[in-house]
Amino acid sequence: QSALTQSASVSGSPGQSITISCTGTSSDVGSYNLVSWYQQHPGKAPKLMIYEVSQRPSGVSDRFSGSKSGNTASLTISGLQAEDEADYYCCSYADGDTVVFGGGTKLTVL
Amino acid sequence: QLQLQESGPGLVKPSETLSLSCTVSGGSISSSGYYWGWIRQPPGKGLEWIGSIFDRGGTHFNPSLKSRVTISVDTSTNQLSLNLSSVTAADTAVYYCARRFPLGYCRGGACPSFDTWGQGTLVTVSS
C-alpha cells in the first residue's frame, strides 16, 4: 500500500483558480469513486471538503470541487481566498479494504 | 454536537506500547452503524490511516501497522482506544481519532471520509 502522489506545493493569487492533483493506481483511485479531500490549517485537525470524488458536505463552499479521470483525482478551488491557504490531502479506498492518503499539497495564496 | 478528545501519555519509550483514548461526547460511541478511525501525522509530514473499528466490533488496519495495532470501543465509558506495540521513533506523531462521515459510502468496511475529528495528541517516542 503506497501513498497517493500529490505535488508538494501549488500557489495562486486571490480570485484565481487552482487545481491539485492526486495520482493513484488501479488498486485505489482508478477503480473506486471513493476519493475524499481534506483541508488542514497549521496546528489544526483536517476538515473534510470533498467525498466520493465530487460531493461536498453541507457547509463547504461551492468554490471547492472535485473530479476524477483514470487514476488521477483532482481538487479545484475557484475564486481563491486568503483563508484557503492550507495543506490539502487526498484520500482513497484501496484494495484489501484499506484507506490510503496522499502526501499532501501546500497551497500558498500569493 | 459530537466532539472527540484524544488523551494519553505524550512520551513513550522505544519498544513499549503506545496507548491512547478518545472520548466521545455529544453522542453514543456505539450508535447503530458506528465507524471510528485513528489517523496519525508525523511532525511536518502527511496523514497516515492507522485503522478503523465499526459496527459490531469489526476492524480494518493499515497493512504496514496491522501486526502492532489494536483498536477497541468501550461503551461504558464512551471511549475509543488505540494500542500500538513495539514503538520506535518512527511512531512519533500527532494521533487523531475521527468519525466516519455518515453520508459517505464505505466499501468492505473501509471508509475514506471522516467528518468529525479530535484535536489530536502528540506522542513522542524517545528514551
Interface residues (C-beta under 8 A of the other chain):
Chain A: Q1 A3 Y32 L34 V35 S36 Y38 Q40 A45 P46 K47 L48 Y51 E52 Q55 P57 Y89 C91 S92 Y93 A94 G96 D97 T98 V99 V100 F101 G102 G103 G104
Chain B: G37 I39 K45 G46 L47 E48 W49 S52 H60 F61 N62 P63 S64 Y96 F101 L103 G104 Y105 C106 R107 G108 G109 A110 C111 P112 S113 F114 D115 W117 G118 Q119 G120
